Amino acid sequence: MRTVMAKADVGDDVYREDPTVNRLESLAAEMLAKEDAIFAPSGTQTNLLALLTHCERGDEYIVGQYAHTYRYEGGGAAVLGSIQPQPLDFEEDGTLDLSKVSQLIKPDDIHFARTRLLCLENTQAGMALPLAYLRAAAAFCRDHQIKAHLDGARIFNAAAKGNVSVADIACHFESVSVCLSKGLGAPAGSLLCAGKDQIRRARRWRKVLGGGMRQAGILAAGGIYALENNVDRLAEDHANAALLAAGLGRIEELTVHSTGTQTNMVFIQAGNVGEEELPSFLAQRAIMVLGGKTIRLVTHMDVSEPDIRLVIASFEEFFSGKRASQTDTADSQARG
Ligand SMILES: *Cc1c(COP(=O)(O)O)cnc(C)c1O
């Protein structure tokens, strides 16, 4: 990837003259079976481009309470677009219950913001949304005359899990945001894929947001490499996550949340352990996990199967150490 990036043909992408960016945008549009695509520095920006092109000031989008497009993007839609979010809880399987969504769609009345858009996320917390649900959501949006956007930061993981093409998922949405810098392993960049007219409007907004990059072909070359070489191997990450979930599941102090639709993420809870205790123990072994009450573990292309076995062994070491110290305490209390 670094070699093709170093050798990339470049031009000024603000004038649409960078051949490598143009090639990446066509490739992504073709893979997702959309008319056009636009390359941007981050997924936060491609999601924002979608919101700004679907909604205007005083409009509203319906979104999951823990969705990236609501909770983790600095409130960009409100800050920069005067667009109001209407969040609701995700269901256990990462979907939004359409009957609950229908309750939230506002009637045409001056008291209310205008509901314009439903925003879904796939994968959501590592779960691939069922295709039947996506089909139902698309029909729901048509019936209610609202648009649908997919935060498909990890859409390639969802496609690999469901054994379908990304186009089979993307066809249920007007627009889809795709990250090159997550499981696909490029250093930076995301794409918004949608109809020609929406992408034309997104180009203006990208400029406004300061996301117009000049010789961006160097980054785009990494993205093309990722799409051509790093998609088929995602199943390995999923197998590694399953191995990790099974291994951690054998440790009695751990609760492992795993579902049949999980991809490259494992979520665990560790009973009576301090929130930072386990992450800092693991960090000493160069294992980085996102701490908190629930710990998120993500497998990716730089983590091999032997690495996973080492991670499991490190968890076992941590808990057997804890058990030993508890036994010592109990013994000394008994003696005392
Ligand atoms: C990572 C991610 C994004 C985009 O994040 P950036 O860091 O801005 O590229 C959006 N949605 C989801 C679900 C993500 O995981």
The ligand as an SDF file (V2000), in Angstrom:
LIG
                    3D

 15 15  0  0  0  0  0  0  0  0999 V2000
  -15.1710    5.3220   12.5240 C   0  0  0  0  0  0  0  0  0  0  0  0
  -16.5790    5.4930   12.2670 C   0  0  0  0  0  0  0  0  0  0  0  0
  -17.0520    6.6350   11.5910 C   0  0  0  0  0  0  0  0  0  0  0  0
  -16.1560    7.7180   11.0610 C   0  0  0  0  0  0  0  0  0  0  0  0
  -15.1070    8.0870   11.8440 O   0  0  0  0  0  0  0  0  0  0  0  0
  -13.8750    8.9570   11.3770 P   0  0  0  0  0  0  0  0  0  0  0  0
  -12.9150    8.7320   12.4620 O   0  0  0  0  0  0  0  0  0  0  0  0
  -14.3420   10.3610   11.2660 O   0  0  0  0  0  0  0  0  0  0  0  0
  -13.3970    8.4520   10.0470 O   0  0  0  0  0  0  0  0  0  0  0  0
  -18.4020    6.7400   11.4000 C   0  0  0  0  0  0  0  0  0  0  0  0
  -19.2480    5.7990   11.8170 N   0  0  0  0  0  0  0  0  0  0  0  0
  -18.8350    4.6840   12.4380 C   0  0  0  0  0  0  0  0  0  0  0  0
  -19.8310    3.6610   12.8390 C   0  0  0  0  0  0  0  0  0  0  0  0
  -17.4890    4.4960   12.6850 C   0  0  0  0  0  0  0  0  0  0  0  0
  -17.0800    3.3830   13.3040 O   0  0  0  0  0  0  0  0  0  0  0  0
  1  2  1  0
  2  3  1  0
  2 14  2  0
  3  4  1  0
  3 10  2  0
  4  5  1  0
  5  6  1  0
  6  7  2  0
  6  8  1  0
  6  9  1  0
 10 11  1  0
 11 12  2  0
 12 13  1  0
 12 14  1  0
 14 15  1  0
M  END
$$$$
